[in-house]
Amino acid sequence: MRLLSLQGDGGLGMTPQLLDDEIAQHRYAILSHTWGEDSDEVTFEDILEGSGRDKAGYDKIKFCAEQAARDGLQYFWVDTCCIKKSSDAELSEAINSMFRWYQGAAKCYVYLPDVSRRPDNRVKSDSPSTWELAFRKSRWFSRGWTLQELLAPNFVEFFSREKERLGDKESLKQLLNEITGIPLGALQGSTLSKFATDERMSWAAKRETKRKEDKAYSLLGIFNIHMPLIYGEGRENAFLRLKEEI
């Protein structure tokens, strides 16, 4: 695992790769978001080269850095640029470890660019419907990887397009339950093994991933299992291996 930090000149620095016992010595924030076009996202190489500030995805990384600083956290992690994806070994290790990394975060920030806190002129400005309707329909709830990003961390905060706080996993638990169908116990930190395999599978049924195999790989942490990644094997084979491991 590599962590980012905000530098004095506004740039981003990156730690060397950390081992498990070294990770435990760092308090860090972690970003949960939905990916745009690959060309818009800041990469590992961009961070090393000090570039990428002109990419659309840089804005959410800057938000994560600044919010972490406000919360007294020096370090933070973002999946788009903290993993050297050109290395198959590193990518496999990261995906197999990601649930644990989210679990170990001091805070997880969910950035929702399709949810605005600004009042709709058609409704009263103090009405929850000014943002709740968009929240219910957010793309974040339809993506495969964000399921573990909701369940793994103890503390999850949701932010609007304007980077204004909407609430956290505890204060929004009833709304989150209605949107996802995930029981309150699971949302509040109950051990996931207490929930039946079929029930946990149902939480991901309507979620999609960009790569077919990731539909299965994104569930590794939900079932506390590890397995090698074989991109190109197809969704059916990936799920077959997943079920064998379970």
C-alpha positions as CSV (number, residue, x, y, z in Angstrom):
1,M,0.0,0.0,0.0
2,R,1.2,3.5,-0.8
3,L,-0.3,6.6,0.8
4,L,-0.5,10.2,-0.5
5,S,0.2,13.4,1.4
6,L,-0.4,17.0,0.5
7,Q,2.8,18.9,0.0
8,G,3.5,22.6,0.9
9,D,3.4,23.6,-2.7
10,G,0.0,22.1,-3.2
11,G,1.4,19.1,-5.0
12,L,1.1,15.4,-3.9
13,G,3.7,13.2,-2.4
14,M,3.6,9.5,-2.1
15,T,5.1,7.1,0.5
16,P,7.1,4.1,-0.5
17,Q,5.2,0.8,-0.6
18,L,4.2,0.0,3.0
19,L,4.0,-3.4,4.6
20,D,1.1,-4.4,6.8
21,D,2.8,-3.5,10.1
22,E,3.9,-0.2,8.6
23,I,0.3,0.6,7.4
24,A,-0.9,0.2,11.0
25,Q,1.4,3.0,12.1
26,H,-0.3,5.5,9.8
27,R,-3.7,7.1,10.3
28,Y,-5.2,7.8,6.8
29,A,-8.4,8.8,5.0
30,I,-9.6,7.0,2.0
31,L,-11.7,8.1,-1.0
32,S,-14.7,6.3,-2.4
33,H,-15.9,7.5,-5.8
34,T,-17.1,6.4,-9.2
35,W,-14.6,6.4,-12.1
36,G,-15.0,8.6,-15.1
37,E,-13.2,8.0,-18.4
38,D,-9.8,6.4,-17.8
39,S,-8.2,9.4,-19.6
40,D,-9.7,11.7,-17.0
41,E,-8.4,9.9,-13.9
42,V,-5.0,10.7,-12.3
43,T,-2.7,7.7,-12.5
44,F,0.2,6.4,-10.5
45,E,2.6,7.6,-13.2
46,D,1.0,11.1,-13.0
47,I,1.8,11.3,-9.3
48,L,5.4,10.2,-9.9
49,E,5.8,12.8,-12.6
50,G,4.1,15.6,-10.8
51,S,1.5,15.9,-13.5
52,G,-2.2,15.3,-13.9
53,R,-3.5,18.5,-12.3
54,D,-5.3,19.3,-15.6
55,K,-7.3,16.1,-15.5
56,A,-10.9,16.1,-14.4
57,G,-10.2,13.5,-11.7
58,Y,-7.6,15.7,-9.9
59,D,-10.4,17.7,-8.3
60,K,-11.7,14.8,-6.2
61,I,-8.1,13.9,-5.1
62,K,-7.6,17.5,-4.0
63,F,-10.9,17.3,-2.1
64,C,-9.8,14.2,-0.3
65,A,-6.4,15.7,0.6
66,E,-8.0,18.9,1.9
67,Q,-10.8,17.1,3.8
68,A,-8.2,14.8,5.4
69,A,-6.2,17.8,6.5
70,R,-9.3,19.4,8.1
71,D,-9.8,16.1,10.0
72,G,-6.2,16.1,11.2
73,L,-5.0,13.3,8.9
74,Q,-1.7,13.7,7.0
75,Y,-2.2,10.7,4.7
76,F,-4.9,9.5,2.3
77,W,-5.4,6.9,-0.3
78,V,-7.1,7.0,-3.7
79,D,-7.5,3.9,-5.9
80,T,-6.9,5.7,-9.2
81,C,-3.4,6.7,-8.5
82,C,-2.0,4.7,-5.5
83,I,-1.8,1.4,-7.3
84,K,0.8,0.7,-10.0
85,K,-1.7,-1.0,-12.4
86,S,1.0,-1.9,-14.9
87,S,2.2,-4.5,-12.4
88,D,-0.1,-7.6,-12.4
89,A,1.3,-8.7,-9.1
90,E,0.7,-5.3,-7.4
91,L,-2.8,-5.0,-8.8
92,S,-3.7,-8.5,-7.6
93,E,-2.3,-7.8,-4.1
94,A,-4.2,-4.5,-4.0
95,I,-7.5,-6.0,-5.0
96,N,-7.1,-8.8,-2.5
97,S,-6.2,-6.3,0.3
98,M,-8.6,-3.5,-0.6
99,F,-11.4,-4.4,1.8
100,R,-8.8,-4.4,4.7
101,W,-7.4,-1.1,3.5
102,Y,-10.9,0.5,3.6
103,Q,-11.5,-1.2,7.0
104,G,-8.4,0.3,8.4
105,A,-9.1,3.9,7.3
106,A,-9.7,6.5,10.0
107,K,-12.3,8.0,7.6
108,C,-13.8,7.2,4.3
109,Y,-15.1,10.1,2.1
110,V,-17.7,9.3,-0.5
111,Y,-17.7,12.0,-3.2
112,L,-20.9,12.1,-5.2
113,P,-20.7,14.4,-8.2
114,D,-24.2,13.7,-9.3
115,V,-25.7,14.9,-6.0
116,S,-26.1,18.6,-5.3
117,R,-26.9,20.2,-1.9
118,R,-28.1,23.4,-3.6
119,P,-31.8,23.9,-3.3
120,D,-34.1,23.1,-6.2
121,N,-36.3,26.2,-7.0
122,R,-39.3,23.9,-7.3
123,V,-39.2,22.8,-3.6
124,K,-38.7,24.5,-0.2
125,S,-35.0,25.1,0.4
126,D,-35.1,23.3,3.7
127,S,-36.6,20.1,2.3
128,P,-34.5,16.9,2.3
129,S,-35.8,16.2,-1.2
130,T,-33.5,18.9,-2.6
131,W,-30.8,16.3,-2.4
132,E,-32.3,13.0,-1.2
133,L,-33.9,12.2,-4.5
134,A,-30.5,12.7,-6.4
135,F,-28.8,10.7,-3.6
136,R,-31.2,7.8,-4.1
137,K,-30.4,7.8,-7.8
138,S,-26.6,8.3,-7.5
139,R,-24.4,6.2,-9.7
140,W,-22.4,5.4,-6.6
141,F,-25.1,2.9,-5.6
142,S,-24.9,1.0,-8.9
143,R,-21.2,0.3,-9.0
144,G,-19.6,-3.0,-7.8
145,W,-16.6,-1.8,-6.0
146,T,-18.5,0.8,-3.8
147,L,-20.3,-2.0,-2.0
148,Q,-17.2,-2.9,0.0
149,E,-16.4,0.8,0.4
150,L,-19.7,1.2,2.1
151,L,-19.4,-1.8,4.4
152,A,-15.7,-2.0,5.3
153,P,-14.9,1.4,7.0
154,N,-16.3,2.2,10.4
155,F,-16.8,5.8,9.6
156,V,-18.1,6.8,6.1
157,E,-19.1,10.4,5.2
158,F,-21.0,11.5,2.1
159,F,-20.3,14.7,0.3
160,S,-22.1,16.5,-2.5
161,R,-20.9,17.8,-5.8
162,E,-20.1,21.1,-4.0
163,K,-18.1,19.1,-1.5
164,E,-20.6,19.8,1.3
165,R,-21.3,17.2,3.9
166,L,-24.6,15.3,3.5
167,G,-24.2,13.0,6.5
168,D,-22.5,9.8,7.5
169,K,-23.2,6.1,7.5
170,E,-24.8,6.3,10.9
171,S,-27.0,9.4,10.4
172,L,-28.1,8.1,6.9
173,K,-28.5,4.5,7.9
174,Q,-32.2,4.3,7.2
175,L,-31.9,5.9,3.8
176,L,-28.9,3.7,2.9
177,N,-31.0,0.6,4.0
178,E,-33.9,1.7,1.7
179,I,-31.6,2.3,-1.3
180,T,-29.4,-0.8,-1.0
181,G,-31.5,-3.4,0.8
182,I,-28.5,-4.0,3.1
183,P,-29.7,-4.7,6.7
184,L,-29.0,-2.1,9.4
185,G,-26.8,-4.5,11.3
186,A,-24.4,-4.9,8.3
187,L,-24.4,-1.1,7.8
188,Q,-23.6,-0.6,11.5
189,G,-20.6,-3.0,11.6
190,S,-21.9,-6.5,12.3
191,T,-19.5,-9.2,11.2
192,L,-20.5,-10.0,7.6
193,S,-20.1,-13.7,8.1
194,K,-23.3,-13.5,10.2
195,F,-25.2,-12.9,7.0
196,A,-25.9,-15.9,4.7
197,T,-24.0,-16.2,1.4
198,D,-27.0,-15.7,-0.7
199,E,-28.0,-12.6,1.2
200,R,-24.6,-11.1,0.7
201,M,-24.7,-12.0,-3.0
202,S,-28.0,-10.2,-3.3
203,W,-26.5,-6.9,-2.1
204,A,-24.4,-6.9,-5.3
205,A,-27.0,-8.3,-7.7
206,K,-27.8,-4.9,-9.3
207,R,-24.3,-3.5,-9.3
208,E,-22.1,-3.4,-12.3
209,T,-18.3,-3.1,-13.0
210,K,-16.4,-1.9,-16.0
211,R,-14.5,-5.1,-16.4
212,K,-16.6,-8.3,-16.3
213,E,-14.4,-10.2,-13.9
214,D,-14.5,-7.4,-11.4
215,K,-18.1,-8.2,-10.6
216,A,-16.7,-11.3,-8.8
217,Y,-13.4,-9.8,-7.7
218,S,-15.1,-6.9,-5.9
219,L,-16.8,-9.4,-3.6
220,L,-13.6,-10.9,-2.2
221,G,-13.6,-8.8,1.0
222,I,-17.3,-9.3,1.5
223,F,-16.7,-13.0,1.9
224,N,-13.2,-12.7,3.5
225,I,-11.5,-14.8,0.8
226,H,-8.4,-14.3,-1.4
227,M,-7.8,-15.7,-4.9
228,P,-5.6,-14.8,-7.9
229,L,-7.0,-12.5,-10.6
230,I,-7.3,-13.8,-14.1
231,Y,-8.5,-11.0,-16.3
232,G,-9.8,-12.5,-19.5
233,E,-11.4,-15.5,-17.8
234,G,-14.9,-13.9,-18.1
235,R,-17.5,-13.2,-15.5
236,E,-18.9,-16.8,-15.3
237,N,-15.5,-18.4,-14.6
238,A,-14.6,-15.7,-12.1
239,F,-17.8,-16.4,-10.2
240,L,-17.3,-20.1,-10.4
241,R,-13.9,-19.7,-8.7
242,L,-15.4,-17.3,-6.2
243,K,-18.1,-19.8,-5.2
244,E,-15.5,-22.6,-4.9
245,E,-13.5,-20.4,-2.5
246,I,-16.6,-19.6,-0.5
